[in-house]
């Protein structure tokens, strides 16, 4: 997750300070791809947290 955050920060920096329109457009594409990856990772993390809560509830019932 930290690596994705760093790469996203880099893409945002390139968008703001790009020296050519081509480089800025590439940075925008990178940003979209990185946001997709970050969303997928966070969704998986929430699913795992949900599963852990279910396991915890089941364990405390017995």
For each residue, the residues with C-beta under 8 A, 3 or more apart:
1: 4 5 38 41
2: 5 6
3: 6 7
4: 1 7 8 34 37 38 41
5: 1 2 8 9 38
6: 2 3 9 10
7: 3 4 10 11 30 34
8: 4 5 11 12 31 34 35 38
9: 5 6 12 13
10: 6 7 13 14
11: 7 8 14 15 27 28 30 31 34
12: 8 9 15 16 27 31
13: 9 10 16 17
14: 10 11 17 18 23 24 26 27 30
15: 11 12 18 24 27 28 31
16: 12 13
17: 13 14
18: 14 15 21 23 24 27
19: 23
20: 23 24
21: 18 24 25
22: 25 26
23: 14 18 19 20 26 27
24: 14 15 18 20 21 27 28
25: 21 22 28 29
26: 14 22 23 29 30
27: 11 12 14 15 18 23 24 30 31
28: 11 15 24 25 31 32
29: 25 26 32 33
30: 7 11 14 26 27 33 34
31: 8 11 12 15 27 28 34 35
32: 28 29 35 36
33: 29 30 36 37
34: 4 7 8 11 30 31 37 38
35: 8 31 32 38 39
36: 32 33 39 40
37: 4 33 34 40 41
38: 1 4 5 8 34 35 41 42
39: 35 36 42 43
40: 36 37 43 44
41: 1 4 37 38 44 45
42: 38 39 45 46
43: 39 40 46 47
44: 40 41 47 48
45: 41 42 48 49
46: 42 43 49 50
47: 43 44 50 51
48: 44 45 51 52
49: 45 46 52 53
50: 46 47 53 54
51: 47 48 54 55
52: 48 49 55 56
53: 49 50 56 57
54: 50 51 57 58
55: 51 52 58 59
56: 52 53 59 60
57: 53 54 60 61
58: 54 55 61 62
59: 55 56 62
60: 56 57
61: 57 58
62: 58 59
